[in-house]
Amino acid sequence: VLMSSHKKIFGVGLSKTGTTSLAEALSILRLEAAHFPEWILESRAPDYLKALVWPLNAWASKSNSEFLNLRPWVYGYFANGVDLSLLSPFDAVTDLPINLYYRQLDKLFPASKFILTLRDENDWIVSAGKHFHSKRAAQRFHHRNKMRLDTYGSILFDEKMFLRAFRLHNAAVQQYFKGRPRDLLIFNISRGDGWEALCDFLGKDIPSQRFPHANKSL
């Protein structure tokens, strides 16, 4: 079932690749943009699993480590329900969990544009390490933990697993849209991509203000 004939813009890059800057840029272009739409997810699991994972979440939150790797194993039996129709009011959406659903979104919202934000992987892994070790990376939300597990193969930061997920995701997106240059933009802000590339891809006039750079400290 096609949800909308109104084409949308989906930022399918992973966190810490410039997704916040992209969302701000799209807003400057007078598009209704949503960033990190975790509210499309709903955690689904039996009550006994939720009870089992609570002390493991408390341990991880306090120690920033996994207890015998039990928590990822338990969350493997969780599921995230997703309601993509909740994206209908927006012109553009960026960041997780959009990365998990680009194939479905391509079919549900035909003629949409997809933007894969990239970053040098060495810079990205340093940034991801800072972000996911911080207290802002909450440990106790079931839907968020499951989303991270589905995205990175790990809830807490793990350099090897995160790098593997980064490479696999970026390659998979480019393979999926192979031969469709009008539908996918590869966008690397750290290497100088900005208004010219973005506006050419979207058919928009270049604004007078500078391209935004958000969360540069991370």
Secondary structure, 3 states (H helix, E strand, C coil): CCCCCCCCEEECCCCCCCHHHHHHHHHHCCCCEEECCHHHEEEECCHHHHHHHHHHHHHHHHHCCCCCCHHHHHHCCCEEEECHHHHCCCCEEECCCHHHCHHHHHHHCCCCEEEEECCCHHHHHHHHHHHHHCCCCCCCCHHHHHHHHHHHCCCCCCHHHHHHHHHHHHHHHHHHCCCCCCCEEEECHHHCCCHHHHHHHHCCCCCCCCCCCCCCCC
